[in-house]
């Protein structure tokens, strides 16, 4: 393994975060705070508790998931798309670096960033609502797995995208609806039976449900199923990445 | 000298069916500057891209320092520094950071002293903390070279290094490249400026239609392929050539004010003495005599024309 190369990519990407601190860290924190103000304080004060948890606190795990999923995707997809766009990818391809090392560097950095943002939002939430974490280890496991999986997914989008529009397409048209309809702001038991069934086809439901269980001990679906789903998603992304690099799809002619 | 890069029967057919290379062969010797010349679309960049790992060959083999570029890619690539044709740099990054990044990418431990040395060598040290977007075009090209040199490669590929660079800077870059050669770096240079190849190269390879047409020492090539011309300016112009000079194949120039004689330097006898005597005997008055040798550019154009 070319560890100095992995470290070089990782540091370079993390340096980009510090350089664009306002965009990378402050803006997700502000937008999440707005959710707390609107849904937690303004509307939430008129909603009864959900499954025994105050509504403001109930949405915390969903909001963290919403942010780490979108951040993981956008960070990783941009990180690999940008070198393709400006042509600096020549350097990665001509260096003695394997594709695995490239993925570890980029996805590692994107996952670290989204993990940090997730933790910052968790910290921010404690200013607005009373948060309790019943299973802190499980919470971290869920958070890390989600950050890694969706950063990997973002990396695949970045490789696939051939222009900026495509880069935004999947996050806007697929991910945002899935996350919003994945139970970030409600328990799926609040839906009519038909929509409950439909919702079960949304993979994000399992992530949010499992993550919320690690906070409050209540879940829409079984915790084992949640873990299995995220493992499956991670596996699919790893498989797709492996295939991309084996064939050089959209990177090498 | 030993070959440091060996290209054997290399072929590349792109997905769209374009055959960029077909059976290219080339040996690059350690420590030399080899200029790879060819018209647009001849296969220069594809050849370099395959050696560096940017493009996968369809057929054939390339070894760098004895390492196969496909099987043993890690060792092969770590010997090479690539300066690409396009100026591809992250605009918001500082000069020194991007050069450090390149060194790390090649698996070399951080070495601030070496980075400083490279930046100073390319007159970039004063600009080290500036963002790349604030640099001039010539400076950006130097950053590309600095990045390529950051990991101390044994071989440097310069793909059109001075395209769009002003004359002064171009000459400066030639100095840098010569300095690298003195330090033992083998250099492969592709260029459109044949003047550049003429000034820099030890050997010249001509590529066209995906094949290497010839590889030869520059001086020998110019001797072999080069023609010399003698231009004889006359005291009074002539309307037509005297009969006695018909055998020399002279051309009238400037409305008969000058005669041009083309001869072969490699031949035993150039015929110059006889010609000058015959001119005098024909009653023409010599005003001035100049000789010139055809440039590498003319040789190159002839070669490519011949091959197609």
Interface residues (C-beta under 8 A of the other chain):
Chain A: X2 X3 X4 X5 X7 X8 X9 X11 X12 X15 X19 X82 X83 X86 X87 X88 X90 X91 X92 X93 X94 X95 X96 X97 X98 X248 X252 X253
Chain B: X14 X15 X52 X53 X54 X55 X56 X73 X74 X75 X77 X78 X80 X82 X84 X86 X88 X89 X90 X91 X92 X97 X100 X101 X102 X103 X104 X105 X106 X107 X108 X109 X147
